[in-house]
């Protein structure tokens, strides 16, 4: 367990260091870092409730309230960034800076019986189409649209 956690942390650190090769603007960089924190977990396959409960807490999405729904993408960051090079499509907010791709994911849905100090989630692992908003030059994912 400790070796797996160390390996996961090392991979995340290496991924974040690799991202320093491309420097989006400050605002985009903050949004990109938030996207990584909330939605990217390349090492894991996810798929069970314990995974969601742990990751939602680790990634700070249960601090002030239980986030009702979140998706973790289980692909390396370069595969996720390549989604930004696909054809532009319309986002839910009407902007035309969204792109779609098919990836491995774990969807975490809050059970409804949680308290802020003890959020509980149901997991659903799948391979499915996702839509992300991208910004910058080069474009990087900054928002998980659907």
N, C-alpha and C positions, 0 to 999 in steps of 0.2 A: 504494500500500500504506500509506504513512504517512498520507495523507489519510483513507483508510478507517478506520485505527486511531484517528486523532484524532476522526473523526466518531462512531465507536462509543463511545469514552471520554466524549465530550461528551454523547451520549444517555444513557449510564449515569449520569453525574453529574446531569443534569437529572432523570432518573427518581428518583434517590436524594434530590435536593432536594425534589421533589414529594411524596415520602413523608413529609417532615417536617410536612405539613399534618395528618396523622393520627398521633397519638402513642399507640401501644399501651403496655401496662405494660412495665417494664424487661425482664423475662424474655421476654415475648412479642416485644418489639422485637428482642432478641438473636436469637431463633429466626426471626423474620421476615427480619432482615438475612442470616442464614445461608441461609435458603431462597432469597433473591434471589441471593446469591453463588453458590450451588451449582446453581441450576436455571433462572435467567432470563437470556436473551440475546435481547432483542427485535429487534436489528438484523440478525442473521445468519439465514441459512437452514440453515446447517450442512450435514450430509449426507456429509462425507467424513472419512476417517481422520485427515488432517492437522488438520482442525478439532478433532476430539476430542482428539488429542494436545496441541495448543496450549492449548485451553480448560481441560482438566483440570489442566494445569500452572499456567496463569494464575490459575485460581480456587482454587489451593492444595489440590487433592485428590490430590496425588502426593508430598507432603512426607515422610511417615514410612513410607508404604506406598502401593501402587497401589490406588486405590479400584476395586473390581471392576466396578461398573456405575453409571452416572449418566445422567440425562435432562436435557437443556436444552430449555426451552420458548421458542419463537420467537414470542411475542405480547407486546404492550405490557402493562405491569404492571396497568393498569386492567382489561383483559380477563381477566387471570389472577385478579385480586381479585374480579371478578364471579362466578367459580366458587363463591366462598364464600357467595353468596346463593342457590345452588340447594338443593334438598332434601337434608337430612342423610341420609347412609348410613353403614353400619358400616365402620370402618377395619380393617386387618389385626389391630390389637391389641385389637379388640373395642369400642373407644370409638365413640360415635355423632357425632363431630365432623368426619367426612369429607364431601366434596362432589365431584361429578364434572363434567367438561366435556370438549369436544373441541377440541384445539389442535394446532398445528404443533410437532413435536419432533424432536430428534436424540438417539437413544439411543447411548451410548458404552459399549462392552463391552471390558474388558481382554482382551488376546489370550491370556494365560496364559504367554507367553514373556518377559514383562517382568521387569526388575529395578527396584527402588525408584528408583534414580537415572535410569532411562530407561524410564518406563511407556509402553506401546504399546496403542492402542485401535482397535477396529473401529467404524465409524459406520453407523447406519441412520436415515435421515430418513423421517418419515411424518407423516400427520395421524391422530391417534388419541385415544381416550378416556384421560384421566388422572384420578387420584383424589388430592386434596390434603386434608390436615387443616387446619382453620382454627380460630383462637382470637381472643378479644378482642371489644371493642365500640368501633368496628365490627370485624367479623371480618376477619382477614388470614391468608393462607396461611403456615403455619409448618412444614409437613412434607410431603414428596412421598411418598405412600403406595404408589402403583402407577400 
